[in-house]
Structures are given as structure tokens and as C-alpha cells.
Amino acid sequence: MKYLILGLLFSSSVIAKDVSCLAKKNLSEVWHKKTEVMLGAKVLFGSIDQFKFYVKNIDDSRFELEVLDENTPSRQYASGDGKEINWTLWSRKALIDFNCEH
């Protein structure tokens, strides 16, 4: 019984969630990727121009989006408890939209 409980606790700490992310630049799809993100892990989904997009699995229902701007350098974050996280940049040069669902 003790091993069963320990096994359940251990397996719950390594749960991976499927995350699907869509990146657009100027309303055109750049890439659409789906991958598993382990609990506590941060995964690089891709980049557009100087921006790199990471998704972190915080817990069973919360994810965090990190956007690294390599030109500045700076980071922007978005998080959510729902099924979707969005990030949008609107500049004179481009409209970049990044959307993830889990």
C-alpha cells in the first residue's frame, strides 16, 4: 500500500500536458506546433524575428508564456488558469500574435 501511494505521488509530479501553439506575423501563420510540456518544465516553441517563445507548465491547470526579445534584451510574461494564453505585439514593423491552448 505504501508503494502504491508513493507511486501515485511520483507519477503525478511528472505529468505532461499537451500544448498547442500558433504563431502569426501580419495575420499569416508562421508555425503551428503541438508538444508535451512536463510539469515544471519550460519548452521553446519557436521564434519570430528577435522574439523567442517559451511555454512553462506551472501546475495541472496553469501555464506561463515567456517571450524573450533578444534585441533589448527583455522578457514579457503572460499566464492563465483557463485553456488559452495569448500574447500580441503591434508595432510599426509587424503585428505578431502568439496563442497557446492546453
N, C-alpha and C positions, 0 to 999 in steps of 0.2 A: 504494500500500500504506500509506504514511504517513497519507493522508487517511482511509482505511478504519479504521485503528486509532484515530485521533483522533475520528472519528465514533462509533465504538463506545464510547469512553470518555465522550464528551459525552452520548450517549443514555442511558448507564447512570446518569448523575448526575441526570437529570430524570425518572426512573421514578416513576410514580404507582401507588399501591396502592388498591384498593377497600376501604373500611372501612364496616362496617355497625354502627350503634349503636342500642341500645334503652334508653329511659329509662322507669322506672316510679316512681310515687308511690303509696304504700299499696297495693301489689300490682296497681295498674291501669296499663296502658300510657298514657304521656303522649305519647310520639312514638317513631317508629322511622325512622331516616334512613340512607341509603347515599350515600356520595360518594367521590370520589378525593382522596387526600392525597398531594401531591408530596413527594419526598424532601427532608427538612429543613424542610418547611412545617408550620405549626400551623393547624388549622381549628376554628372554633367550630361545634359541632354543635347547641347549643341551651341552654336554661336551664329550671330548675325553681326556683320561689321565688327566693331570693337566690343560687342556685348557677348558674354558667356552666360548661359542659363543653367542653373543647378536646381534640383528639387531634393528636399530633405524630408524623410519620413520621421516626424516627431513622435507620434504615437498612433494608435489604431485608427483614429479619425482626423488627425491634424497633420497637415503638410505645410512646408515653408518653401517659398520660391526665393532664390537668391540670384540677382542679376549683377554681374561684375562688369563694370565699364573700365576696360583696360587703358583707355586714353587719359582718364582723370588721375589716378585710379580711384574708383569709389564703388560702393556696393549699395544696392537697393533691395529691400525685402518686402514680400507680401506673404500673408498667411491666411488660412481659413479653416473653419471647422466643418464646412459643407463639402460638397462634392467637387467644387470648382475653385480654381485660383486664377486670377487674371493680372496681367501687367501690360501697360501700354506706354509707349513713348511717342510723343508727337513733336517733331522738330521741323525746321525749315527744310532739312535734307530728306527726312524719311518719317514714315509712320510705321512703327514696329509694334506688333501685338503678339503676346505670348500667353497661351491659355492651356491649363492642365486640368484634367479630370481624373479622379480616382474612385 
